[in-house]
Amino acid sequence: MATLFRGLLLLFTLSDSFGRICSLGVGINYGQIANNLPSPSRVAYLLRSLNISRVKLYDADPNVLTAFANSEVEFVIGLGNEYLENMTDPVKAQTWIQQHVQPYISLTKITCITVGNEVLTGNDTQLMSYLFPAMQTVYEAINNLGLSKEVYVTTAHSIGILGNSFPPSAGTFRPDLAEYIQPIINFHSQTNSPFLINAYPFFAYKDNPGQVSLEYVLFQPNPGTMDPITNLKYDNMLYAQIDAVYSAIKAMGHTDVQVKISETGWPSKGDLNEVGATPQNAKLYNSNLLSRLQQNEGTPAKPSVPVDIYVFALFNENLKPGPASERNYGLYYPDGTPVYDIGLRGFLPRMAYSASWKKELSFFGDFSGSQIEAFIHYHSIHQLGYIAYRYKNLVDDVDCVWCRYWWASSGRVVWDGDRVG
């Protein structure tokens, strides 16, 4: 079995192209409205293997925050809309922070709390009235605990808060929402926190495929559109939407608030009336978007400010209500298989031990524990796992051997609730 070990070493030395993982500045939305998702500890390994270091949650799931302890992953955690009324009470806000942030922040990087999601495009005016006071109170609770330099407070809006989006330089918010948005923008300016937008060009195309160019929304070559006021050319809808939000913020008296995209993506499947929801279009949208992000480019109106995006979503979520598209935004199926290939090389460890991988442990016999550990330290365990995954027809189950041996020997991870080793 020593031959197997040396064979793996040879695979590393042949070419550094094997196991190359694309390091991205992009964030990912990790939704959990499903009953078939892998455990958070396995997801932690998947994201490490992808070198994705920014994750956005819709809650403050303690299992997720614990699974990512001592990692380099930065978390956005969420307070759902159902919490907004309670969060206007300083005592309840302080209690929530003490229960959901303080116990984890020393080991897990929590950098942001979103208070509510797409509140202003709902129909509940009472909920709208709670939004800004809740944001203020949560911020005060964070500040009281000395965490305001580490954790910023914001909320995520739908692009539907815009009353006008074209041309981008004439972007404005809906007049009926001005009383809610103005204090929020002032708050962002005072606390140096970003304005978050959920933007989906898919919806614009689905609703009007005869008028909206598919190439324009998919970042494909196209003639583009010209802003007649600024003479800036836009070759994709997402960037035009971002600049429209900047213009709307400027119209409310601020040029010092950054716009970030908290959600964007494209569904790989939809109902019959959901035009454009195909794996081919989803692949084009997300792969072209990632290519743009790798260039650190800005929008036409903000060329020096790199676009900041959280892609929606990590997994398909089979229990999400609504049309079929809602359950098919994921880059991955729950078993870790890519829904379509956009060049991300990740690995989701298997959940259970098998007899075949236990047999493989014998190949360590000719080497001391320190030699094996030094080898793994020297070479990226992510690359080794990826090679084993790619060449598992040659090296049966060695992916599990390496991953489990390494994590067990270092005692750094919890697998499905049980510490290995």
C-alpha positions as CSV (number, residue, x, y, z in Angstrom):
1,M,0.0,0.0,0.0
2,A,3.0,2.3,0.3
3,T,2.9,2.4,-3.5
4,L,-0.6,4.0,-3.2
5,F,0.8,6.7,-1.0
6,R,3.7,7.4,-3.3
7,G,1.3,7.4,-6.2
8,L,-0.6,10.2,-4.7
9,L,2.6,12.1,-4.1
10,L,3.4,11.7,-7.8
11,L,0.0,13.1,-8.8
12,F,0.9,16.3,-6.9
13,T,4.3,16.7,-8.6
14,L,3.1,16.1,-12.1
15,S,1.2,19.3,-12.4
16,D,-0.1,22.0,-10.2
17,S,-3.2,22.2,-12.4
18,F,-4.6,19.1,-10.6
19,G,-6.8,20.1,-7.8
20,R,-6.6,23.8,-8.5
21,I,-9.4,25.5,-6.6
22,C,-10.6,28.9,-7.8
23,S,-10.3,31.4,-5.0
24,L,-13.2,33.7,-5.3
25,G,-14.1,37.0,-3.6
26,V,-17.7,36.1,-4.2
27,G,-20.0,35.2,-1.3
28,I,-22.7,32.5,-1.2
29,N,-26.2,32.3,0.2
30,Y,-26.6,29.2,2.3
31,G,-30.4,28.7,2.6
32,Q,-31.8,25.7,4.5
33,I,-35.4,25.4,3.6
34,A,-35.1,21.7,2.8
35,N,-35.2,18.3,4.4
36,N,-32.4,16.7,2.5
37,L,-29.3,18.9,3.0
38,P,-25.9,17.7,4.2
39,S,-24.9,18.5,7.8
40,P,-23.3,21.9,8.4
41,S,-19.9,20.1,9.2
42,R,-19.9,18.6,5.7
43,V,-20.9,21.9,4.1
44,A,-18.0,23.5,6.0
45,Y,-15.6,21.2,4.2
46,L,-17.3,21.8,0.8
47,L,-16.9,25.5,1.1
48,R,-13.3,25.1,2.3
49,S,-12.6,23.0,-0.8
50,L,-14.0,25.8,-2.9
51,N,-12.1,28.5,-1.1
52,I,-15.3,30.4,-0.5
53,S,-14.8,32.6,2.5
54,R,-18.0,34.6,2.7
55,V,-21.4,33.0,3.6
56,K,-24.8,34.6,4.1
57,L,-27.4,32.9,6.3
58,Y,-31.0,33.8,6.8
59,D,-30.9,33.0,10.5
60,A,-28.3,32.4,13.2
61,D,-28.2,28.6,13.1
62,P,-25.9,27.6,16.0
63,N,-25.1,24.3,14.3
64,V,-23.7,26.2,11.3
65,L,-21.8,28.7,13.4
66,T,-20.3,25.9,15.4
67,A,-19.3,23.8,12.4
68,F,-17.4,26.8,11.0
69,A,-15.5,27.6,14.2
70,N,-11.8,28.4,13.7
71,S,-12.3,28.8,9.9
72,E,-11.6,31.8,7.8
73,V,-15.2,32.1,6.7
74,E,-17.0,35.4,7.3
75,F,-20.7,35.2,8.1
76,V,-23.7,37.4,7.5
77,I,-26.4,36.2,9.9
78,G,-30.1,37.1,9.7
79,L,-32.9,38.2,11.9
80,G,-36.1,37.1,10.1
81,N,-39.1,39.4,9.6
82,E,-40.9,37.7,12.4
83,Y,-38.4,39.2,14.9
84,L,-38.7,42.8,13.9
85,E,-41.4,43.9,16.4
86,N,-39.4,42.3,19.3
87,M,-36.2,43.9,18.1
88,T,-37.6,47.3,18.7
89,D,-37.3,46.5,22.4
90,P,-33.7,47.2,23.6
91,V,-33.9,44.4,26.2
92,K,-35.1,41.8,23.7
93,A,-32.5,43.0,21.2
94,Q,-29.7,42.7,23.7
95,T,-30.9,39.3,24.8
96,W,-30.9,38.1,21.2
97,I,-27.3,39.3,20.6
98,Q,-26.1,37.7,23.8
99,Q,-27.7,34.4,22.8
100,H,-27.0,34.3,19.1
101,V,-23.8,36.3,18.6
102,Q,-21.7,36.5,21.7
103,P,-21.3,32.7,22.2
104,Y,-19.9,32.2,18.7
105,I,-18.1,35.3,17.6
106,S,-14.8,34.5,19.4
107,L,-14.4,31.4,17.2
108,T,-16.6,32.1,14.1
109,K,-16.3,35.3,12.1
110,I,-19.6,37.1,12.3
111,T,-19.3,40.3,10.4
112,C,-22.9,41.4,9.6
113,I,-26.5,41.1,10.9
114,T,-29.3,41.6,8.4
115,V,-32.4,42.8,10.2
116,G,-35.3,41.6,8.0
117,N,-35.4,40.7,4.3
118,E,-37.3,42.5,1.6
119,V,-39.6,44.1,4.2
120,L,-40.4,47.2,2.1
121,T,-41.8,45.4,-0.9
122,G,-44.3,43.5,1.2
123,N,-47.8,44.6,2.1
124,D,-47.4,44.9,5.8
125,T,-47.1,48.6,6.6
126,Q,-46.9,47.8,10.3
127,L,-43.8,45.6,9.6
128,M,-42.3,48.4,7.5
129,S,-42.7,50.8,10.5
130,Y,-40.7,48.4,12.7
131,L,-37.8,48.0,10.3
132,F,-35.7,51.1,11.0
133,P,-36.3,51.1,14.8
134,A,-35.3,47.5,14.9
135,M,-32.1,48.2,12.9
136,Q,-31.2,51.0,15.3
137,T,-31.9,48.9,18.4
138,V,-29.9,45.9,17.2
139,Y,-27.0,48.3,16.4
140,E,-27.2,49.8,19.9
141,A,-27.1,46.3,21.4
142,I,-24.0,45.5,19.3
143,N,-22.4,48.7,20.3
144,N,-23.2,48.2,24.0
145,L,-21.3,44.9,23.9
146,G,-18.3,46.5,22.1
147,L,-18.9,44.7,18.8
148,S,-19.8,47.6,16.5
149,K,-16.3,47.7,15.0
150,E,-16.6,44.0,14.1
151,V,-20.2,43.6,13.1
152,Y,-22.3,45.9,11.0
153,V,-26.1,46.1,10.9
154,T,-28.1,46.4,7.7
155,T,-31.2,45.0,5.9
156,A,-31.7,43.4,2.5
157,H,-34.1,45.1,0.0
158,S,-35.7,43.8,-3.2
159,I,-34.8,45.7,-6.4
160,G,-38.5,46.4,-6.4
161,I,-38.0,49.4,-4.0
162,L,-36.9,51.3,-7.1
163,G,-39.6,53.5,-8.7
164,N,-37.4,54.2,-11.7
165,S,-34.4,52.2,-12.9
166,F,-33.6,53.4,-16.4
167,P,-31.6,55.2,-17.3
168,P,-29.4,54.2,-14.4
169,S,-28.4,57.8,-13.7
170,A,-32.1,58.7,-13.2
171,G,-32.7,55.9,-10.7
172,T,-35.1,56.8,-7.8
173,F,-36.9,54.9,-5.0
174,R,-40.6,54.5,-5.0
175,P,-42.2,57.7,-3.6
176,D,-44.4,55.7,-1.2
177,L,-41.3,54.1,0.4
178,A,-39.3,57.4,0.9
179,E,-40.4,57.8,4.5
180,Y,-38.9,54.4,5.3
181,I,-35.8,54.5,3.1
182,Q,-34.5,57.9,4.0
183,P,-33.7,57.2,7.7
184,I,-32.2,53.8,6.7
185,I,-29.8,55.5,4.3
186,N,-28.9,58.1,6.9
187,F,-28.2,55.2,9.3
188,H,-25.9,53.5,6.8
189,S,-24.0,56.8,6.4
190,Q,-23.6,57.2,10.1
191,T,-22.5,53.6,10.8
192,N,-20.5,53.0,7.6
193,S,-22.6,50.0,6.7
194,P,-23.7,48.9,3.2
195,F,-27.0,49.1,1.5
196,L,-28.0,45.6,0.4
197,I,-30.1,44.8,-2.7
198,N,-31.5,41.5,-3.9
199,A,-31.3,41.8,-7.7
200,Y,-32.5,39.2,-10.2
201,P,-32.3,40.0,-14.0
202,F,-34.0,36.7,-14.5
203,F,-37.3,38.2,-13.4
204,A,-37.1,41.0,-15.9
205,Y,-36.5,38.5,-18.7
206,K,-39.2,36.1,-17.5
207,D,-41.8,38.9,-17.4
208,N,-41.0,40.3,-20.8
209,P,-38.9,38.0,-22.9
210,G,-39.9,39.8,-26.1
211,Q,-38.5,43.1,-25.0
212,V,-35.6,42.2,-22.7
213,S,-32.5,40.7,-24.5
214,L,-31.4,37.4,-23.1
215,E,-27.8,38.2,-24.0
216,Y,-28.0,41.4,-22.0
217,V,-29.2,39.7,-18.8
218,L,-26.7,36.8,-19.1
219,F,-23.6,38.9,-19.6
220,Q,-23.3,37.6,-23.1
221,P,-22.0,39.7,-26.0
222,N,-24.7,42.2,-27.0
223,P,-25.0,45.8,-28.3
224,G,-25.7,47.0,-24.8
225,T,-27.7,50.1,-23.8
226,M,-26.6,53.7,-23.4
227,D,-27.5,56.0,-20.6
228,P,-28.5,59.2,-22.5
229,I,-27.6,61.4,-19.5
230,T,-24.1,60.2,-18.7
231,N,-23.3,58.5,-22.1
232,L,-22.2,55.5,-20.1
233,K,-22.6,52.1,-21.9
234,Y,-24.1,49.1,-20.1
235,D,-23.5,45.6,-21.4
236,N,-25.5,43.8,-18.7
237,M,-28.7,44.5,-16.6
238,L,-27.2,43.7,-13.2
239,Y,-24.7,46.6,-13.4
240,A,-27.3,48.9,-14.6
241,Q,-29.5,48.0,-11.6
242,I,-26.6,48.6,-9.2
243,D,-26.0,52.1,-10.6
244,A,-29.7,52.9,-10.5
245,V,-29.6,52.2,-6.8
246,Y,-26.6,54.4,-6.4
247,S,-28.5,57.2,-8.2
248,A,-31.5,56.7,-6.0
249,I,-29.3,57.0,-2.9
250,K,-27.7,60.1,-4.3
251,A,-31.2,61.6,-4.8
252,M,-31.7,61.2,-1.1
253,G,-28.6,63.2,-0.3
254,H,-25.9,60.6,0.1
255,T,-22.8,59.5,-2.0
256,D,-21.1,57.8,0.9
257,V,-23.1,54.6,1.1
258,Q,-21.8,51.5,-0.7
259,V,-24.3,49.2,-2.5
260,K,-23.8,45.5,-2.3
261,I,-25.7,42.7,-3.9
262,S,-27.0,40.4,-1.2
263,E,-28.7,38.0,-3.6
264,T,-28.5,37.3,-7.3
265,G,-28.7,34.1,-9.3
266,W,-30.6,32.2,-12.0
267,P,-32.8,29.1,-11.6
268,S,-32.0,25.9,-13.5
269,K,-35.6,24.8,-13.6
270,G,-39.0,26.5,-13.5
271,D,-42.7,26.1,-14.2
272,L,-43.9,26.3,-17.8
273,N,-44.6,30.0,-17.6
274,E,-41.1,30.8,-16.2
275,V,-39.4,31.6,-19.4
276,G,-35.6,31.2,-19.4
277,A,-35.3,28.9,-16.3
278,T,-33.0,26.4,-17.7
279,P,-29.6,24.8,-16.7
280,Q,-28.0,26.3,-19.8
281,N,-29.0,29.9,-18.8
282,A,-28.2,29.4,-15.2
283,K,-24.7,28.2,-16.1
284,L,-24.2,31.1,-18.4
285,Y,-25.4,33.7,-15.9
286,N,-23.3,32.4,-12.9
287,S,-20.2,31.5,-14.9
288,N,-20.2,34.9,-16.7
289,L,-20.8,36.7,-13.4
290,L,-17.9,34.9,-11.7
291,S,-15.7,35.8,-14.6
292,R,-16.6,39.4,-14.1
293,L,-16.0,39.3,-10.4
294,Q,-12.5,37.7,-10.9
295,Q,-11.6,40.9,-12.7
296,N,-12.5,43.1,-9.7
297,E,-14.3,45.4,-12.0
298,G,-16.8,48.1,-11.0
299,T,-19.9,49.3,-12.7
300,P,-19.8,52.0,-15.4
301,A,-20.7,54.7,-12.9
302,K,-18.5,53.3,-10.1
303,P,-15.5,51.9,-12.0
304,S,-13.2,52.0,-9.0
305,V,-15.5,50.2,-6.6
306,P,-15.4,46.4,-7.2
307,V,-18.8,44.8,-7.4
308,D,-19.6,42.9,-4.2
309,I,-22.0,40.0,-4.6
310,Y,-23.5,37.0,-2.7
311,V,-24.7,34.4,-5.2
312,F,-28.0,32.7,-4.6
313,A,-27.7,29.9,-3.7
314,L,-25.5,27.1,-2.5
315,F,-28.1,24.3,-2.7
316,N,-31.4,23.6,-4.2
317,E,-34.0,23.8,-1.4
318,N,-36.8,21.4,-1.9
319,L,-39.2,22.8,0.7
320,K,-39.3,26.4,-0.5
321,P,-42.8,27.6,-1.4
322,G,-43.8,29.3,-4.6
323,P,-43.1,28.5,-8.2
324,A,-40.7,25.7,-9.2
325,S,-37.8,28.2,-9.8
326,E,-37.7,28.9,-6.1
327,R,-36.5,25.4,-5.4
328,N,-33.9,25.4,-8.2
329,Y,-31.4,28.3,-7.7
330,G,-28.7,26.1,-6.2
331,L,-25.2,25.6,-7.6
332,Y,-25.3,22.1,-6.0
333,Y,-27.7,19.3,-5.4
334,P,-27.9,18.3,-1.7
335,D,-25.6,15.3,-2.4
336,G,-22.8,17.6,-3.4
337,T,-23.2,17.1,-7.2
338,P,-23.0,20.3,-9.2
339,V,-26.3,21.2,-10.9
340,Y,-24.2,22.4,-13.8
341,D,-20.5,22.9,-14.4
342,I,-19.2,26.5,-13.9
343,G,-15.6,25.4,-13.1
344,L,-15.9,25.3,-9.3
345,R,-14.0,22.3,-7.9
346,G,-15.5,21.3,-4.6
347,F,-15.8,18.2,-2.5
348,L,-18.5,17.1,-0.1
349,P,-17.3,14.4,2.2
350,R,-19.3,11.2,2.5
351,M,-21.5,11.0,5.5
352,A,-20.8,7.4,6.7
353,Y,-17.7,5.3,7.0
354,S,-17.4,2.4,4.6
355,A,-15.4,-0.9,4.8
356,S,-13.4,-0.1,1.7
357,W,-11.9,3.1,3.1
358,K,-11.0,1.4,6.4
359,K,-8.9,-1.1,4.4
360,E,-7.0,1.8,2.8
361,L,-5.6,2.9,6.2
362,S,-3.1,0.1,5.9
363,F,-1.2,2.1,3.3
364,F,0.0,4.3,6.1
365,G,1.9,1.3,7.5
366,D,5.2,2.1,6.0
367,F,5.2,5.7,7.3
368,S,5.2,7.2,10.7
369,G,2.4,9.4,11.9
370,S,4.6,12.5,11.9
371,Q,5.7,11.8,8.3
372,I,2.1,11.5,7.1
373,E,1.0,14.6,8.9
374,A,4.0,16.6,7.6
375,F,3.1,15.5,4.1
376,I,-0.5,16.6,4.5
377,H,0.6,19.9,6.0
378,Y,3.0,20.6,3.2
379,H,0.4,19.8,0.4
380,S,-3.0,21.2,0.6
381,I,-5.5,18.8,2.0
382,H,-8.1,20.4,-0.3
383,Q,-6.0,19.5,-3.4
384,L,-5.4,16.0,-2.2
385,G,-9.1,15.5,-1.6
386,Y,-9.9,16.9,-5.0
387,I,-7.3,14.6,-6.7
388,A,-8.8,11.6,-4.9
389,Y,-12.2,12.7,-6.0
390,R,-11.2,13.1,-9.6
391,Y,-9.2,9.9,-9.7
392,K,-11.4,7.7,-7.4
393,N,-11.6,5.1,-10.2
394,L,-7.8,4.6,-9.6
395,V,-7.7,5.2,-5.9
396,D,-10.9,3.7,-4.4
397,D,-12.2,5.8,-1.5
398,V,-8.9,7.4,-0.7
399,D,-10.7,10.8,-0.6
400,C,-12.4,9.7,2.6
401,V,-9.2,8.3,4.0
402,W,-7.3,11.5,3.6
403,C,-10.0,13.8,4.7
404,R,-11.0,11.8,7.8
405,Y,-7.4,11.0,8.8
406,W,-6.4,14.6,8.6
407,W,-9.3,16.0,10.4
408,A,-9.3,13.2,13.0
409,S,-5.6,13.7,13.7
410,S,-6.0,17.4,14.2
411,G,-9.3,17.2,16.0
412,R,-10.6,20.2,14.2
413,V,-14.0,19.2,12.9
414,V,-17.3,17.6,14.0
415,W,-18.8,15.2,11.6
416,D,-22.6,14.9,11.9
417,G,-22.5,15.7,15.6
418,D,-19.7,13.2,16.5
419,R,-16.1,14.3,17.0
420,V,-13.8,12.0,15.0
421,G,-10.7,10.6,16.7
